[in-house]
Amino acid sequence: MPVDRQAVIKVENVSKEYAFGKQTLLALKDIDLTVFRGEFLALAGPSGSGKSTLLNLIGCIDTPSSGSISIDGDKIADKTPNQLADLRASKIGFVFQTFNLLPVLTAFENVEYPLLRFRVNRARRRERVNRYLRLVGVDKFAKQRPNQLSGGQRQRVAIARALITGPRIILADEPTANLDHRTGDSILKLMKQLNTETDTTFVFSTHDPRVMEMAGRIIKLHDGGIIHSDEKAA
């Protein structure tokens, strides 16, 4: 656990319901969770446990039915859709199991894309994108489109894209699910290295034992509730 214990995410008494016709599905119930700066944290549980729902709420992709969520001290319920978009763009990076790269753009252009909304000039964008492509080890593939890259290379591009704006938080939804064992291991080691070197907070939604083994803390969910929090000894 980070020494300064600075909270970057606070989830307080959060529940999430979805309506299906006349029926209501309770996806999350009374969740309380604080995530600290620099953590490498795993939300673990079987399919349907609520881990991806919780990740989407933290990422401001969805909103809770009740309770409150704060990112860096800002309550997301107080923000307009445009303000939430700005919050996501500036403080949160996303890594998905399906990579979510734009197929018509090169690796360079995919990583560059989040910077376009911040009016960063072309020279600075180029320098920053090249630096992050080197950081994740795919600078040789800058001109390749996603369909010309392996799964591991695409995930490295996705990690560079997530980091390019300097976010405080990276949310990773099953980032190793579509990768073979060896490639998944290399991606996890890369993310752990970035976590250590940059003090960026990583939160995973996962059922991969390798992610849980590497995590500093594991939050176990079942049927929409937290059933166990396991903080490993330093």
Residue, then its C-alpha position, 0 to 999 in steps of 0.5 A: m500500500p502506498v505510504d502517503r495513502q492518498a485516495v484517488i478513488k472513493v466508492e461510497n455505498v454504491s448500488k447499481e440496478y438495471a431494468f429488464g421490462k418489469q424486472t430489476l437486476l441488482a448488479l451491485k449492492d452497497i459497495d464501499l471501496t477506497v483506492f489509493r495512489g499507486e495501487f495495483l489492485a484487482l477486482a476479482g470474481p466470477s462472471g456476473s459478480g459485478k466487477s466489470t460493472l464496478l469498473n465502468l462506474i469508476g470510469c464514469i462510463d456508467t452512473p450508480s443508481s445510489g451512493s457516490i463515487s469520487i475521483d481525486g476528490d471530485k464527486i462524479a454525480d455533480k458533473t455534466p456529461n461534458q465534464l465527465a468526458d473531460l474527467r475521463a480524458s484527463k485522469i483515467g486511461f482504459v485498457f480493454q480485453t478487445f484492445n478497442l483500437l481504431p482499425v483505420l488508424t496506424a499505431f502512432e495515430n491510435v496513441e495520438y488520438p486522445l491528445l487531439r482534444f487537448r490542443v497539443n501542437r503537432a511537434r509535441r504530440r509527435e515527441r510524446v507519442n514516440r516516447y510512449l511507443r518506445l516505453v511499451g516496446v512497439d515503436k518499430f510498428a508505429k506505421q502499422r495498422p491494428n490488423q498488421l499487429s499481433g495481439g500482444q503488440r495491439q495491447r501494448v499500443a492500447i497501453a500507450r494510448a491509455l498512458i498518453t495523457g498522463p492519467r492518474i488511474i488506469l482501468a484495465d478490463e480483463p486485459t489478458a483474456n485474449l492473449d496467450h499465456r506468454t504474451g499475457d505474462s509480458i503485458l502484466k510485467l509491463m503494466k507492473q513496471l509502469n505502475t512502479e515507475t510512474d506511480t500510476t494507479f492500476v485497477f483490474s477487472t479480472h479472473d486471471p490468477r496471474v493478475m491476482e498474484m501480481a496485485g498488491r490488493i485483491i477485492k473479491l466480489h460475488d453476486g454484486g457485493i464485496i465478500h473479501s479484501d485481501e491486502k498482501a504483505a509488503 
